[in-house]
Structure formats: C-alpha cells, structure tokens
Amino acid sequence: MSDNRRSALILGLSLLVSLPFLNSCIKDPTLPVLNTEEAVEVTINSAEISGIITDDGGAEITARGFCWSKASAPSITDDKIPAGTGTGKFSGTIEGLVPNTIYYVRAFAENKVGIAYGNEVTFLTGMAPPVVTTAQVSDIGAQTATCGGTVTYDGGAAIKARGICWSKEPMPDITDPHTTETPGSGNFTSTMSNLDQATVYYVRAYASNESWTVYGEQLTFRTKLADIEGNLYNTVLIGTKLWMADNLRTSKLNDNSQIQNITDDALWAATDPAYCWYNNNSSFKPTYGALYNWFTVTSGKLCPAGWHVPTDDEFNTLEISLGMSSDQTGVWGWRGTDHGNKMKNQSGWDENGNGSNSSGFSALPGGYRFGGDGTFLMEKTITYWWCSSEHDADRGWYRRLDSASDQVYRASTSKKGGKYVRCVKD
C-alpha cells in the first residue's frame, strides 16, 4: 500500500473516532434568564413595569410578560399581561389595581423548555380620593345653622378629618371657617356659628385621608334676621335692596322699650305707639306678625338695628324691580299688572287669590285693624304695609294687596290704622 493511501486511511479513521466527541459538546436548551425591574409611574390603580431577558436558554422566547398578585411569588395563574416575544428589554402597564395596596410582581418568559420568572418586586398603589356628599342645611338661625355630610368612600385609607367649611364667597375650603368632626366614614353633622345675620353663605362638606382632601357639593343659604326679642325673619334680595320676607312681630322697640299692646277697640284710636295681634289673638303672631299704628312706625326704633321701615319711594323701587314702569309707581290706587301676584305667597289667600311669589316677598293676607273703631277686618282676603313716609298730618302712605287683584294698591290713610310692617336693610 502506498504512503498516500495509508495516510488517507488513517485520517478517515481519525474522523470516525472523533464524531461522538463532537456530538457530546452541543448543550441542551435551558430555561430563560431574566430580571424584573422596579415599578414606576405608580398611581392609585396602575403601574408601569419593565423586565429584561439576559439569556434565552438556547431556545426561542415564545412568550413574555408580567404576572402580579397581592401575595408573594405570583405566577401566570394569577393576573398577568403579555409583552411580546424575543429577548431584550420589555415593558407593560398593569391596570385595574386597588388603591393603597401592596402588589407583588414578576416578569416571566417562556421557551420550549418551560416558563421562567424574574426576581420579585413590590410596590404600593396610591391612595384614592375619598367621596363625600353635603347634607342639606337646616336649623338656620340668625348666627347659626346646621349642616353635615356623608363619607361614602374612604379612598382605601382611613379618613383622618371630616366636617364642613363655609364662607361668604363661593367654593369654601378648609382655609375658611370649618368644623372638625370625629374621623371615619358615614354620616356626620356639624354646626356653623358666629355667622352674620341676613347674609348669604356657601357651605361644603369635606373629607381627608392621608393623601387627599375632597369636597362635597356646594350649597347656599341665607341666615335669618333677629329682632330685639329674638324673633327670626327670612330675608330676600329684591333688586338691590334686602327686605324682610316676613312681617315684623316684635312687641318692643330696638332699644328694648315695650310697645303698648292695645286690645280695646275704643282705645285703639290713640296717637301713641301701639301694636296688637289680629283679633287680639297671639296665635296669629307666627303667620302674620303684628299690626302697628303709624306712630310706632315713625318712632325710628321699630326695626332691628341696621334696618328701617321702607319709605314710599323704597316701595316704588321694589315695584320697579318687579317690572312696574316708573310712571305708574306714583299713581294713587291700583297700579301695574301682575306685580302683586309676584309678591303674594303661593298659599294662604282665599278665592283663588294666591300668587306666584316669584319675588320671594311671600305676602300673606293678614287683614288689618280699622283706625276709626278698632275693629279687625278682611283676614284671608287683604293685607296692608305701612310706609314710613307721611302724606299729611293725619295720613301715612301704605301698600295693599287683595286676593281679587294681581296689582298693587298705593294710597294713604289715617295714622291710627293697624297695618303690618316689612323692614328693609339700611
């Protein structure tokens, strides 16, 4: 055998011997290797999460993503989201989370060998804002009122403060006067105090947890006006003037001196300040107030301090505010069209004489006391108010409404008559 053929044979034998050795150096695929990175952009119900596959294990990555749970060591049997295939960095957004809750999350990757998980990371979702509603305002007085609210959701954390806040300006907050009630969810009631009389206030309930302070609906109310005896009155803004929306019912002047209560018909025609209740029955006091003679009106001390009995011109201004033409206001007798209807209450008048009360003046038919003989007349049908303006030595100006008319009557009459009084703010 030649040397060349011998060499070729030896080389072939060597190759055959080495093949099993070469095959034994090829590695079998393994599970992927990956890391989970810390969560970012964490909100009350979501978080951004990233992972990175550093080794595919020698086989194609066919799935990857993130799984999470409220318990440690989450797997793909828990909540999960996919994030594509392949190696390298990947990310996703976890949503639908519960506020103020610790979550555990791991990245996962799958090849033909199986599923591998990255390291576990944790994060705490943010706190949600509470939800609070404002209760209706009640027990409104001259300087106090009651309100409250209901905390219907705590935002996933304990309510540490709740109450109401108020102001003369819209949208009050806890930098304004406010109450602090016992913390917690559910209903609560608060009392506002040190309020100004006959003043519009804005009020909202509030609730705070560790991260949020939120407010309920804004409500408005007007405090009442108190006289020297503590009688309370509703008030209403008509045009630019603030008026009582109830008839005056004090039995004292604002210097605390007593007004004479004359019940005897024959004595009523006196020229000294006097008052009475309709039919001398004090049960009419809450509804109609007191009847006064004109001499009481001109004492200058009948209304609460800062208020006064309106002049004839101020009644004219009220009527113009309701749409009456200025050239009609000075007319004697019935004037206007539906201006009396706008002033009359929606109930209490007879013979279908109720009004729309669109003005808020809330006039009721309390009748009157005749100056000539002291008799009481026309309850349910008619009402009068004194003006502080004098017509002449014997007569003062007044306004009148009737159940049978939608107009307003203007005239003057004997100062001895008993009529009602509405005060207007200075």
JOGITA-V848308 format. One record per residue. N is the residue number from 0. RES is the residue in one small letter. PSI is psi in whole degrees, -180 to 180 (* if undefined). BURIAL is + if it has 9 or more other ideal C-beta (glycine too) atoms within 8 Angstrom, else -. D_LAST is the distance of its C-alpha to the last C-alpha in whole Angstrom. Layout:
BEGIN
N,RES,PSI,BURIAL,D_LAST ; N,RES,PSI,BURIAL,D_LAST
END
This chain:
BEGIN
0,m,135,-,140 ; 1,s,163,-,139 ; 2,d,-36,-,136 ; 3,n,-42,-,134 ; 4,r,-35,-,134 ; 5,r,-39,+,134 ; 6,s,-41,-,131 ; 7,a,-40,-,129 ; 8,l,-42,-,130 ; 9,i,-41,-,128 ; 10,l,-42,-,125 ; 11,g,-42,-,125 ; 12,l,-37,-,125 ; 13,s,-42,-,123 ; 14,l,-40,-,120 ; 15,l,-40,-,121 ; 16,v,-32,-,121 ; 17,s,-16,-,117 ; 18,l,-47,-,115 ; 19,p,-34,-,114 ; 20,f,-42,-,113 ; 21,l,-43,-,111 ; 22,n,-34,-,109 ; 23,s,-11,-,108 ; 24,c,-9,-,106 ; 25,i,120,-,103 ; 26,k,148,-,100 ; 27,d,148,-,99 ; 28,p,152,+,95 ; 29,t,176,-,93 ; 30,l,150,+,89 ; 31,p,163,+,86 ; 32,v,128,-,85 ; 33,l,162,+,81 ; 34,n,148,+,78 ; 35,t,130,+,74 ; 36,e,162,+,72 ; 37,e,145,-,68 ; 38,a,146,+,65 ; 39,v,170,-,63 ; 40,e,44,-,59 ; 41,v,128,+,59 ; 42,t,-165,-,56 ; 43,i,-21,+,54 ; 44,n,16,+,57 ; 45,s,167,+,59 ; 46,a,148,+,62 ; 47,e,133,+,64 ; 48,i,147,+,68 ; 49,s,157,+,71 ; 50,g,167,+,74 ; 51,i,130,+,78 ; 52,i,114,+,81 ; 53,t,-17,-,84 ; 54,d,125,-,87 ; 55,d,1,+,88 ; 56,g,12,+,90 ; 57,g,15,-,93 ; 58,a,157,+,92 ; 59,e,136,-,89 ; 60,i,113,+,85 ; 61,t,-14,-,85 ; 62,a,148,+,81 ; 63,r,162,+,79 ; 64,g,-153,+,75 ; 65,f,144,+,73 ; 66,c,149,+,72 ; 67,w,162,+,70 ; 68,s,166,+,69 ; 69,k,-6,-,67 ; 70,a,158,-,70 ; 71,s,159,-,73 ; 72,a,56,-,76 ; 73,p,153,+,74 ; 74,s,-178,+,77 ; 75,i,-3,-,77 ; 76,t,-11,-,77 ; 77,d,-168,+,73 ; 78,d,141,-,70 ; 79,k,160,+,72 ; 80,i,143,+,71 ; 81,p,159,-,74 ; 82,a,42,+,74 ; 83,g,-157,-,77 ; 84,t,172,-,81 ; 85,g,176,-,83 ; 86,t,-177,-,83 ; 87,g,-164,-,80 ; 88,k,145,-,77 ; 89,f,160,+,74 ; 90,s,169,-,71 ; 91,g,170,+,68 ; 92,t,123,-,65 ; 93,i,128,+,65 ; 94,e,172,-,62 ; 95,g,26,-,60 ; 96,l,164,+,60 ; 97,v,135,-,58 ; 98,p,151,+,55 ; 99,n,47,+,56 ; 100,t,138,+,60 ; 101,i,131,-,63 ; 102,y,147,+,65 ; 103,y,136,+,69 ; 104,v,144,+,70 ; 105,r,141,+,74 ; 106,a,151,+,75 ; 107,f,156,+,78 ; 108,a,146,+,81 ; 109,e,132,+,84 ; 110,n,-167,+,88 ; 111,k,-15,-,91 ; 112,v,-38,-,91 ; 113,g,-160,-,88 ; 114,i,132,-,84 ; 115,a,154,+,83 ; 116,y,147,+,80 ; 117,g,-178,+,79 ; 118,n,156,-,77 ; 119,e,135,+,74 ; 120,v,158,+,71 ; 121,t,157,-,67 ; 122,f,157,+,64 ; 123,l,122,+,60 ; 124,t,156,+,58 ; 125,g,167,+,54 ; 126,m,141,+,52 ; 127,a,156,+,50 ; 128,p,145,+,46 ; 129,p,171,+,45 ; 130,v,127,+,43 ; 131,v,142,+,40 ; 132,t,154,+,37 ; 133,t,131,+,34 ; 134,a,162,+,33 ; 135,q,146,-,31 ; 136,v,137,+,27 ; 137,s,174,-,27 ; 138,d,46,-,26 ; 139,i,124,+,23 ; 140,g,-162,+,21 ; 141,a,-33,+,17 ; 142,q,3,+,19 ; 143,t,160,+,23 ; 144,a,158,+,24 ; 145,t,138,+,28 ; 146,c,-165,+,30 ; 147,g,-155,+,33 ; 148,g,-175,+,36 ; 149,t,123,+,40 ; 150,v,109,+,42 ; 151,t,-15,-,45 ; 152,y,134,-,47 ; 153,d,-2,+,47 ; 154,g,14,+,49 ; 155,g,10,+,52 ; 156,a,162,+,51 ; 157,a,139,-,49 ; 158,i,119,+,46 ; 159,k,-15,-,45 ; 160,a,145,+,41 ; 161,r,159,+,39 ; 162,g,-156,+,35 ; 163,i,154,+,32 ; 164,c,150,+,29 ; 165,w,160,+,26 ; 166,s,163,+,23 ; 167,k,-9,-,20 ; 168,e,153,-,22 ; 169,p,159,-,25 ; 170,m,57,-,28 ; 171,p,153,+,28 ; 172,d,-172,+,31 ; 173,i,1,-,33 ; 174,t,-11,-,31 ; 175,d,176,+,28 ; 176,p,136,-,27 ; 177,h,164,+,30 ; 178,t,160,+,32 ; 179,t,110,-,36 ; 180,e,173,+,38 ; 181,t,128,-,42 ; 182,p,157,-,44 ; 183,g,177,-,45 ; 184,s,175,-,45 ; 185,g,-161,-,44 ; 186,n,151,-,41 ; 187,f,157,+,38 ; 188,t,140,+,35 ; 189,s,156,+,32 ; 190,t,127,-,29 ; 191,m,139,+,26 ; 192,s,172,-,24 ; 193,n,35,-,22 ; 194,l,157,+,19 ; 195,d,146,-,15 ; 196,q,150,+,14 ; 197,a,46,+,12 ; 198,t,140,+,14 ; 199,v,131,-,17 ; 200,y,153,+,20 ; 201,y,139,+,24 ; 202,v,143,+,27 ; 203,r,145,+,30 ; 204,a,154,+,33 ; 205,y,159,+,36 ; 206,a,142,+,40 ; 207,s,134,+,42 ; 208,n,-165,+,46 ; 209,e,-28,-,48 ; 210,s,-20,-,47 ; 211,w,149,+,44 ; 212,t,122,+,40 ; 213,v,165,+,39 ; 214,y,149,+,36 ; 215,g,-170,+,35 ; 216,e,149,-,33 ; 217,q,130,+,29 ; 218,l,157,+,27 ; 219,t,152,-,23 ; 220,f,161,+,21 ; 221,r,127,+,18 ; 222,t,161,+,17 ; 223,k,169,+,16 ; 224,l,135,+,13 ; 225,a,141,+,15 ; 226,d,-173,+,15 ; 227,i,-25,+,17 ; 228,e,-5,-,20 ; 229,g,5,-,20 ; 230,n,140,-,19 ; 231,l,144,-,18 ; 232,y,139,+,16 ; 233,n,152,+,16 ; 234,t,160,+,13 ; 235,v,139,+,14 ; 236,l,119,-,13 ; 237,i,115,+,14 ; 238,g,-123,-,14 ; 239,t,5,-,11 ; 240,k,140,+,9 ; 241,l,120,-,9 ; 242,w,153,+,10 ; 243,m,140,+,12 ; 244,a,12,+,16 ; 245,d,157,+,17 ; 246,n,145,+,17 ; 247,l,141,+,16 ; 248,r,26,+,19 ; 249,t,148,+,19 ; 250,s,9,+,21 ; 251,k,151,+,20 ; 252,l,166,+,17 ; 253,n,-2,+,15 ; 254,d,12,-,17 ; 255,n,9,-,20 ; 256,s,145,-,22 ; 257,q,137,-,23 ; 258,i,141,+,22 ; 259,q,127,+,26 ; 260,n,107,-,27 ; 261,i,116,+,29 ; 262,t,-26,-,32 ; 263,d,127,-,35 ; 264,d,-42,-,34 ; 265,a,-29,-,36 ; 266,l,-12,-,33 ; 267,w,-30,+,30 ; 268,a,29,+,30 ; 269,a,167,+,29 ; 270,t,12,-,27 ; 271,d,156,-,25 ; 272,p,135,+,22 ; 273,a,158,+,24 ; 274,y,169,+,23 ; 275,c,170,+,26 ; 276,w,154,+,27 ; 277,y,132,+,28 ; 278,n,22,-,32 ; 279,n,33,-,31 ; 280,n,110,-,32 ; 281,s,-11,-,29 ; 282,s,-17,-,30 ; 283,f,-11,+,28 ; 284,k,-51,+,25 ; 285,p,-29,-,25 ; 286,t,-52,-,25 ; 287,y,-19,+,23 ; 288,g,-160,+,21 ; 289,a,150,+,21 ; 290,l,130,+,22 ; 291,y,149,+,21 ; 292,n,168,+,22 ; 293,w,-24,+,20 ; 294,f,-28,+,20 ; 295,t,-42,+,18 ; 296,v,-43,+,15 ; 297,t,5,+,15 ; 298,s,-23,+,16 ; 299,g,3,-,12 ; 300,k,20,-,13 ; 301,l,-43,+,13 ; 302,c,162,+,10 ; 303,p,153,+,10 ; 304,a,134,-,9 ; 305,g,0,-,6 ; 306,w,163,+,5 ; 307,h,163,+,6 ; 308,v,129,+,9 ; 309,p,148,+,9 ; 310,t,171,+,11 ; 311,d,-42,+,15 ; 312,d,-36,-,14 ; 313,e,-35,+,11 ; 314,f,-39,+,14 ; 315,n,-43,+,16 ; 316,t,-40,+,14 ; 317,l,-46,+,14 ; 318,e,-37,+,18 ; 319,i,-38,+,19 ; 320,s,-28,+,18 ; 321,l,1,+,20 ; 322,g,1,-,23 ; 323,m,140,+,23 ; 324,s,145,-,24 ; 325,s,-28,-,22 ; 326,d,-14,-,25 ; 327,q,-23,+,25 ; 328,t,-33,+,22 ; 329,g,3,-,23 ; 330,v,143,-,26 ; 331,w,133,-,27 ; 332,g,-155,-,28 ; 333,w,136,-,28 ; 334,r,158,+,26 ; 335,g,-165,+,26 ; 336,t,-82,-,29 ; 337,d,20,+,28 ; 338,h,-31,+,24 ; 339,g,-38,+,24 ; 340,n,-38,+,26 ; 341,k,-23,+,24 ; 342,m,-24,+,21 ; 343,k,143,+,24 ; 344,n,159,+,25 ; 345,q,-6,-,28 ; 346,s,165,-,30 ; 347,g,-18,-,30 ; 348,w,146,+,31 ; 349,d,173,-,34 ; 350,e,45,-,37 ; 351,n,34,-,35 ; 352,g,9,+,32 ; 353,n,155,+,30 ; 354,g,-174,+,28 ; 355,s,-23,-,27 ; 356,n,33,+,24 ; 357,s,-19,-,24 ; 358,s,-22,+,20 ; 359,g,6,-,19 ; 360,f,-29,+,18 ; 361,s,45,+,21 ; 362,a,135,+,21 ; 363,l,151,+,24 ; 364,p,81,+,26 ; 365,g,4,+,26 ; 366,g,-159,+,28 ; 367,y,175,+,27 ; 368,r,123,+,28 ; 369,f,129,+,30 ; 370,g,-24,+,29 ; 371,g,-44,-,33 ; 372,d,4,-,35 ; 373,g,11,+,32 ; 374,t,154,-,34 ; 375,f,136,+,32 ; 376,l,150,+,32 ; 377,m,26,-,32 ; 378,e,141,+,31 ; 379,k,-8,+,31 ; 380,t,-28,+,31 ; 381,i,156,+,28 ; 382,t,152,+,24 ; 383,y,151,+,22 ; 384,w,138,+,18 ; 385,w,145,+,17 ; 386,c,155,+,15 ; 387,s,-3,+,13 ; 388,s,134,+,16 ; 389,e,135,-,19 ; 390,h,-49,-,22 ; 391,d,-168,-,25 ; 392,a,-28,-,26 ; 393,d,-17,-,27 ; 394,r,147,+,24 ; 395,g,155,+,21 ; 396,w,152,+,20 ; 397,y,170,+,19 ; 398,r,150,+,20 ; 399,r,143,+,23 ; 400,l,144,+,25 ; 401,d,153,+,28 ; 402,s,-27,+,31 ; 403,a,1,-,33 ; 404,s,146,+,31 ; 405,d,2,-,29 ; 406,q,-179,+,27 ; 407,v,131,+,24 ; 408,y,134,+,25 ; 409,r,129,+,23 ; 410,a,-174,+,24 ; 411,s,160,-,24 ; 412,t,177,+,25 ; 413,s,136,-,26 ; 414,k,-11,+,24 ; 415,k,-10,+,26 ; 416,g,153,+,25 ; 417,g,115,+,24 ; 418,k,167,+,21 ; 419,y,168,+,19 ; 420,v,132,+,15 ; 421,r,133,+,13 ; 422,c,153,+,9 ; 423,v,146,+,6 ; 424,k,141,+,4 ; 425,d,*,-,0
END
